[in-house]
Amino acid sequence: MSTSVVTVPIRNLSAKTPAPQRWSTEQVEALYALPFADLMYQAQQVHRANFNANEVQRSTLLSIKTGGCSEDCGYCPQSAHFDTGLERQGLLPVDEVVAAAQQAKAAGATRFCMGAAWRGPKQKDLEPVLEMVRAVKALGMETCATLGMLGDGQASQLKDAGLDYYNHNIDTAPEEYGRIISTRTQDHRFDTLDKVRDAGINVCCGGIVGMGESRSARAALIATLASMETPPESVPINNLVRVPGTPLADTDPIDPFEFVRTIACARITMPTSHVRLSAGRQEMSDELQAMCFLAGANSIFYGDQLLTTGNPQVARDNALFDRLGIQAR
């Protein structure tokens, strides 16, 4: 099938005038519909044209403030709206965060991500985070933060402190958003992404699949990400972790081949972005992860914990990389 560019008006994250859209939902759906081998072949061609096909970037994610979030995201155990048994934790001391970053670096991670369960940080909350960013940057690691929605001037403060990436996912397709979250709109997410881009920070933005959405909705998620004027430098693709107590706990899991197709579509439509296997990786077999790497995934979250949910043990990841001949960085 042809992946030629079409020109239609779309959302532009860093300018106020329409920009040409590179991918429509229909085009991405057509990719999904390809025979599996053909889709994988095309994804491999795109991947090898832009990256070392046997190299995977490793990031470590630490929850620096856990639970009590005022948002009602239906997938999230940290929401104050749901009883998931999660123990709340206030903002960690700076020295504890730096120690965790040092440990992550020693284990091979090159990027350290700090996540706080806020709707958005107040200025008094942001001050110690800026100190954390400066300290982690001084270790020689790439820095990333996910703190919720940013207010005016906050992205610039993070940039000045040395933040390399800001994670702010759009979660799902525009038409699905209200089914998953009612305390904010997707436009709120784009507003923060505008601020991040304007401040000169790299964007880490993806979504979650397996929340009961249709294939068309998954295609719309990928098309929305790929059609940003500048696609995200990092694209985390999360496989829903069905946490008891959340509204989505009883959702049927996504078919593994459909998940691999999602990775392949992300790679083809965003050829120069790092596509990251994120939440849900603990439940994936080694064989499924290997197919995801073949489909173009070239980044993982690395470490035994991913915010409040489990993640494959470091030893398991290292053993898998050895079996596949993958170089970690």
Summary of the structure (lengths in Angstrom):
residues: 329
radius of gyration: 18.6
end to end distance: 34.2
largest distance: 53.3
contacts: 1119
relative contact order: 0.17
helix: 39%
strand: 18%
